[in-house]
Amino acid sequence: MVFLVVGLSYLLGSIPTSIIVGRIFFGKDPRQHGSLNAGGTNAFRVFGWKAGTVVTFIDIGKGVVATLLISRLAAGSIPTDIARLLSGCSAILGHIWTVFAGFRGGKGVGTAAGMLFGLHPVALVVSVMIFIVVLLSTGFVSMGSMTAGAAFPMTLLVMGLTGSEVSNLYLFATVALAFLIVFTHRKNIRRLLSGEEQRFQHLMVFRRRR
C-alpha cells in the first residue's frame, strides 16, 4: 500500500500543468520561452496572469491532494505523519521530474506549498507572508521562493521552542525540502549573482523612491 501511495502521488505531481495549459490554449511549450521552466512563475511570464494563476493553484492543489487524501490509502500501514510526508514529497518530485514530459518539470514550489499546507497551515501562512514581502521588495520570485522555503522549518523550530507541539519529523523533512528548493533554483542563483535574473518590476511596491 505504501508503494501505491508513493506511485499515485508521484503521478499526480507529474501532471505538467503549465505544459498542458500552454499547448492547449497558447500553442506554446513554456520550456522554450521565458526562463525555460515548466512552473507557475514562468507561466505568469509567458502566458499572462490569468493562466499563471490557474497553473499555480492547480500545482498547489496537487500537493494538498497528495498530502491529505492519497496519504490516507496507507492508513494502518504506517503512521499518518510519515504517510503525509511520503505522499507530499512524492508529488513534489513528480512536479520537478515529471514522467510525462521527459523529466523536465517545474521547481516544486507550488506543490511544496500544497504539501506544507497539509502538514502545518500556520507555518505555511508565515512562509507565504515572508514570500510576499520579499517579492514586493525585490521583484524576484526566485528569491521569495527560496526565502519562504527556508522560513518554514525555522518557523516550526521557533514554535517548538516556544511550547507549541511540533513534529521533529516535519522539522527535519522541511529542512531537506528547503535545500531541495535551493537546488532547483541553482540557475536562478547564478542569474541573481550575475545580475541577469528577471524581475517582476510592477510588483515592487516597496522599492525606494528616488
Secondary structure, 3 states (H helix, E strand, C coil): CHHHHHHHHHHHHHCCHHHHHHHHHHCCCHHHCCCCCCCHHHHHHHHCHHHHHHHHHHHHHHHHHHHHCHHHHHECCECHHHHHHHHHHHHHHHHHCCCCCCCCCCCCHHHHHHHHHHHCHHHHHHHHHHHHHHHHHHCCHHHHHHHHHHHHHHHHHHHHHCCCCCCHHHHHHHHHHHHHHHHHCHHHHHHHHHCCCCCCHHHCCCCCCC
